[in-house]
Amino acid sequence: MLRLNELKLPLNHSDQDLTDAVVQVLQVTADDLLAVSVFKRSYDARKKSNILLIYQLDIELDPALEQRLLEQAGTQARLRQSPDVSYHFVAHAEPDFPNSSQQRPIIIGFGPCGILAALVLAQMGLKPIVLERGQDVRQRTQDTWGLWRQRKLNTESNVQFGEGGAGTFSDGKLYSQVKDKRYLGRKVLTEFVKAGAPEEIMFVSKPHIGTFKLVKMVENIRAEIVRLGGEIRFDQKVEQIHREGSEQGQVTGVTLASGETLSSRHIVLAIGHSARDTFQMLLQQGVYIEPKPFSIGFRVEHPQSVIDSARFGDNAGHPILGAADYKLVHHCKNGRSVYSFCMCPGGTVVAATSEEGRVVTNGMSQYSRNERNANSAIVVGIEPEKDYPEHVLAGIDLQRELEQLAFELGGEDYNAPAQLVGDFLRNQPSTALASVAPSYKPGVTLGDLSKALPAFAVTALREAIPEFDKKIKGFAMDDAVLTGIETRTSSPICIKRGKDFQNLNTQGLYPAGEGAGYAGGILSAGIDGIKVAEAVALSLLASE
């Protein structure tokens, strides 16, 4: 099998055009092609009048012909042997696992990282026990709607906590910029397709699923973990990590809020970026933690048609292209960087707090991406040394301070403070909406968002938005809506680990995923879950 890269064709090409292009590039006949499959398809929209599709293809020919073409290609990257992208398990337990001398691995958290860690451990015969503080995904959905529709917050079952993690109520993006030489992302996508995700996620350049499809998919993966001997326990908040030793300890188990204690010397810490009480508990137990950078800002909403036109011109609305997205960054005069984050085409801004008396925003899309507005976070990067040097968890203090302020500016009823972009740039409060209707539920309260962030962030955002307009025409339109506040772009701490994936001073504790500071999104969290599961399996089976 050969991999052909960088095959470019017009947006509206036919299947025959694709075959003809392969024949021309390889200098073979159509009869020589035994099979042609798309490994990856992306697009180049830099010229809106001439958008090109870019293919990576796997091509099967007679083995002798394949060898001859490879020799002719030499070191050219465009044509090479197709790599092995299948997943290979690093270990497998005997059928009688666990026995009297072994303890089952424990996974704390059942978001994307915990799900993949549990699935891979179960597939290796290691029968993990998963402890999730929130509810199963169906109950969690009802609880989340309780905030959005009735202003009733369940602090243990919401956008942040529960089966599927924060990614369940998001755009369901399945792409990442992490280096993935082992094609572990392919393993993640393959398991998602088995669980009911659309097959196109295997080859489109920016795959996504959307919330409704994610719910059923998560349930199916859970059922598979249980079928393989794993155990999933909901409403099981971990109150304490047991750790032997002071400087270089060994984890021995956990105690739950119910008072129950579970023993294990292999614990995967797959908590999300909002598990603030757990961060505090870990620090008190002596687990090594460092502060890390994160970002703060607002959600911005534009008509999706404005973004489509700016990105695709006359090709806006083409079914292959779908709803347009964007990725923007600007380095400001005050030394700060402003960038777009978690862009949700055809989506909505959602209430994402997990603590009473605070307002947090996030973005979400369904698979169809057919809502009226596009939204994304526009956020300002902040640094521990510069902005919150007081102590390890000072970033959480800053987040809470800003989220409480947003709650007050919104009217103290979980409305979010909002302002029109034009008014924000002119430094005047908004008193009425215009052509863009904000999607945030339960509602917004118009006012002055310059009160919602530190002065340096407001200055940076006011500089960046007009610059973004030069790249996306209409970005700085007066009627676009800013909604506050976005504080949970990533974890404010890093639970440091070594090359063996164990915490630097707590043997047997495996920090993983977003909450630990090692992922940023569904796919990268899933990849990290696989890596950690492998490390656990090798350590556990070596100790037999």
Secondary structure, DSSP 8 states (H G I E B T S, - for coil): -EEEEEEEEETT--HHHHHHHHHHHHT--GGG-SEEEEEEEEEE-SSGGG-EEEEEEEEE--HHHHHHHHHHHTT-TTEEE----S---S----TT-S-TT----EEE--SHHHHHHHHHHHHTT---EEE-SS--HHHHHHHHHHHHHH----TTSSSSSSTT-GGGGS--B----S--TT-HHHHHHHHHHHTT--GGGGTBSS-B--HHHHHHHHHHHHHHHHHTT-EEESS--EEEEEEESSSSEEEEEEEETTS-EEE-S-EEE---TT-HHHHHHHHHTT---EE--EEEEEEEEEEHHHHHHHHHGGGTT-TTT-S-----EEE-TTS-EEEEEEEETT-EEEE---STT---EEEE--TT--SSEEEEEEEEEE-HHHH--SSTTHHHHHHHHHHHHHHHHTTSSS-EEEEEHHHHHHT----S--S-----BS-EEES-GGGSS-HHHHHHHHHHHHHHHHHSTTTT-TT-EEEEEE--SS-SEE--B-TTSSBTTEETEEE-TTTTTS--SHHHHHHHHHHHHHHHHHHHHHT-
